[in-house]
Amino acid sequence: MDGARRVLTDGAVAFTDSILAVGPSAEVLTAYPDADVVDCSGRAVLPGFVNTHTHLFQTLLKGLGDDRVLSDWFLTMTGPSAVELTPEDCYAGALHGCAEALTTGTTTLVDFMYVHPRPGLGDAVATAMSEVGIRGVMARGYMTAGADVGAPPELIQPLDVALADAERLIGEWNVPGSRVAVGLAPCMSWTVDEATLRETRALADRTGALVTMHLAESPFDVAESVRRFGVRDIPFAADTGLLGPDLLAVHCVQVDGQDLELIQKSDTKVSHNPCSNLYLGSGFAPVPAMHRRGITVGLASDGPASSSNHSMLQAMKFAALLHKGVHRDPEIMTAEKALEMSTIDGARALGLEASIGSLEAGKRADLAVLDMSNLCLTPVHAAVSSLVYSQRGDEVDRVYVDGRLVVDGGALTTVDQEEVRSHSSAAAAGLAARAGTDRLADRDWRSLVGA
């Protein structure tokens, strides 16, 4: 993923906590004769994936929100579940979600943590991210409006309370050398007001924190913005000063030409979430049109309540195939572009392209090693094509973050996977029982909904 997009068929990477050299094996081995050597024959070594948007707490909600549009999905399942979240739930869900991400090759993720019914939830997520060894941003989210359209009152916070907590977290985590940082995440147009976005912009300018927001995800989002503010949500964000190079706009499915113009001119970045958009029936983002305009688009899994897992391998394949089918053009999205969106473009979307996203000397040693020998992948003619289209999702053998081996032989080295899974399963069951959403799991067989 360097500027020349080199694919080395007999290559090596030398690294400590940062990358020292990348090149032909003989050349790198000669330069570093005393290095410990890991034989990666038959494997692909590539930059760790960058997941530009997920919701780690939703790890506890898998399978409860099937076959619903976004507004119904949120108001009947996700919202009621969020009201009952405890710090222990958030820690268990985040630890499981980060473990899942690492074992599928993701080394950096953005957690859009938008629900805070009680104190300490953001702290629990950031702590879990730090302990498991992933690089990431815990974007401290907030809702300051929306009760009139069904947003649970327990999730709506006074703006000054939300921003004070966000600034506290930024002060604690956004320090030199930290793998985990804190960002700002006003939730969506129907759960905020004008002051929320203006004050968010002011705090971001003062602290340098990343800002991210759901924008133009569904027709409901756009219609509510027009009803509340008289304009679509992206022009509303522009009017409040929120758009800019440090804003990661999530989804951008229901965008028009004016929206794209505003995104392009402001150098706002976009997070593409194909699996979630399809799951909720929201539509598809016009990513090829964004690429033609030079807009930076990173790829994302979205939360497992609407994408079923945190796998960027899954997201890559969907991203590569979706646009071919929608446009009836097999050339409109390539495997190479899908891989770029998962690595260097994702890094650029987070403003981290100088330190992650490619295998280049001087960057952080965030690497994924994938076993390319299984029946689905082989025979391998073109490594990138096999990686994007043929993988079955369990190819990740080793993962390094800051040069630290965090996944070895497909298993985590930093936490006990079975303990993580046991704790998250117990937390998920308890949460569903308290929220009353366990009824959604015990449902009749549905071959055709509404038939």
C-alpha positions, 0 to 999 in steps of 0.5 A, spaced: 500 500 500 505 504 498 505 509 493 507 505 488 502 499 490 508 494 490 506 487 491 512 483 493 512 475 491 518 474 495 519 480 500 520 481 508 518 487 513 523 488 518 520 492 524 521 493 532 515 498 534 515 501 527 517 499 520 524 499 519 525 496 512 520 493 506 523 490 500 526 483 497 527 478 502 535 477 501 535 485 501 532 486 508 535 480 511 542 482 509 541 489 512 538 486 519 542 479 519 541 479 527 533 479 527 528 474 529 526 471 523 518 469 522 517 464 516 511 467 512 512 462 506 505 461 503 502 467 507 500 474 505 503 480 509 499 486 509 498 492 513 492 491 518 485 493 516 483 500 518 475 499 520 472 506 520 466 505 524 463 500 528 459 500 535 463 495 540 457 495 545 453 492 539 457 485 540 452 483 545 446 484 540 447 480 534 441 477 531 436 481 535 434 486 529 433 482 523 429 485 517 427 492 520 429 499 517 433 503 521 428 507 525 424 501 527 431 497 528 433 503 533 427 504 536 424 497 538 431 493 539 437 498 539 435 503 543 431 499 549 438 495 549 442 501 550 438 504 556 440 498 560 447 498 558 452 498 564 460 499 564 460 491 565 456 490 559 460 495 555 467 492 557 465 485 555 462 487 549 468 491 547 473 486 549 469 481 545 469 486 539 476 488 539 478 481 540 474 479 534 476 485 530 484 483 531 483 475 529 480 478 523 486 482 521 483 489 523 489 493 527 485 500 528 478 501 529 473 507 530 468 505 536 462 510 535 460 510 542 453 514 542 449 511 548 450 513 555 445 512 560 449 512 566 456 514 567 463 510 566 461 507 559 466 510 555 471 509 560 469 501 560 470 501 552 477 505 552 479 501 557 478 494 554 481 497 547 487 498 551 487 492 554 486 487 548 492 491 544 488 494 538 489 501 536 483 505 536 478 511 537 473 511 542 468 516 539 464 519 545 457 520 542 451 523 545 444 525 543 441 531 545 434 531 542 429 526 539 424 524 544 419 527 540 420 521 535 422 516 540 429 516 542 429 514 549 429 519 554 434 516 558 439 516 552 438 524 551 443 528 555 444 535 556 449 538 551 454 541 557 454 534 560 456 530 554 461 535 552 464 535 559 465 528 559 468 528 552 473 533 554 475 529 560 476 523 556 480 527 551 484 529 556 485 522 559 487 518 553 489 523 547 496 523 550 503 522 546 504 515 544 497 512 546 494 507 542 487 509 544 484 516 543 478 519 544 473 523 539 467 526 538 460 523 535 454 527 535 449 521 533 445 523 527 440 529 525 434 527 529 438 526 535 441 533 535 440 540 535 444 546 532 447 548 538 450 541 539 454 541 532 456 548 533 459 546 540 462 540 537 466 543 532 468 548 537 471 543 542 474 539 536 478 545 534 480 546 541 482 539 542 484 536 535 479 530 536 476 527 531 469 528 529 464 523 526 457 523 525 452 518 522 449 522 516 444 521 510 444 514 512 436 513 511 430 516 508 428 518 515 434 521 517 434 526 511 426 527 512 427 529 519 433 534 518 428 537 513 422 537 518 427 540 524 432 544 520 429 546 513 435 543 510 438 536 509 442 533 514 449 534 510 447 542 508 445 542 516 452 540 518 455 545 513 451 550 516 453 549 523 461 549 521 461 541 522 464 539 515 471 539 514 477 535 514 477 532 521 470 530 520 468 522 518 461 522 515 458 515 516 454 512 511 452 518 506 447 513 503 442 518 501 446 523 498 445 528 492 449 532 488 449 538 493 451 533 498 457 531 494 459 538 493 459 540 500 463 533 502 468 534 496 469 542 498 470 541 505 475 535 504 470 531 509 471 524 509 466 518 508 466 511 512 462 506 507 458 501 511 456 496 505 454 490 510 450 494 514 446 498 509 444 492 506 442 489 512 437 495 514 435 496 507 438 503 507 440 503 500 447 504 498 452 509 498 454 512 491 462 510 492 464 510 485 461 517 484 465 519 491 471 516 488 471 520 481 470 527 486 477 525 489 473 524 496 476 519 501 472 513 503 474 508 508 471 502 509 467 499 515 463 493 518 459 498 522 456 495 529 454 487 529 447 489 531 446 491 523 452 487 520 453 481 524 460 481 526 466 486 526 470 483 520 473 487 515 474 481 510 467 481 509 466 488 508 471 488 503 468 483 499 461 486 499 464 493 497 467 490 491 461 486 489 455 491 491 457 496 486 458 492 480 451 489 481 448 496 482 451 499 476 451 493 472 458 494 471 464 489 473 469 494 472 466 500 477 469 497 483 476 493 483 479 488 488 485 493 489 480 499 491 477 495 496 483 493 499 485 500 499 479 502 502 480 497 508 488 500 509 491 506 506 484 510 505 481 508 512 488 511 515 487 517 511 480 518 513 482 518 520 488 523 519 493 517 520 496 516 513 502 518 516 503 513 521 499 507 519 495 504 513 501 501 509 508 497 509 513 503 509 519 505 513 517 509 519 510 507 520 507 504 526 508 496 525 501 494 524 501 488 520 497 482 518 499 475 516 494 471 512 495 464 511 493 463 503 493 456 503 486 453 504 481 450 499 477 456 498 483 461 496 487 456 492 490 456 487 492 463 488 493 466 481 493 474 483 493 475 491 489 481 492 483 478 488 484 471 492 484 475 498 478 480 497 473 475 493 475 468 495 477 468 502 473 464 507 474 469 513 479 465 518 485 466 514 488 471 519 494 467 522 498 473 526 497 480 527 502 485 530 500 492 533 506 497 534 510 491 533 507 487 539 504 480 537 497 480 539 494 474 534 499 468 533 496 462 530 489 465 529 489 466 537 489 472 541 496 473 546 493 478 550 487 476 553 483 469 554 479 468 548 474 463 551 474 467 557 472 473 553 467 469 549 464 467 556 463 473 559 460 477 553 455 471 552 453 472 559 453 480 559 448 479 552 443 474 555 443 479 562 442 485 557 437 482 553 433 480 559 433 487 562 431 490 556 426 485 554 429 484 547 430 477 548 423 476 546 426 478 539 430 471 539 424 467 540 420 468 534 416 464 529 420 461 523 419 467 517 420 465 510 416 471 508 415 477 512 408 480 511 406 474 506 
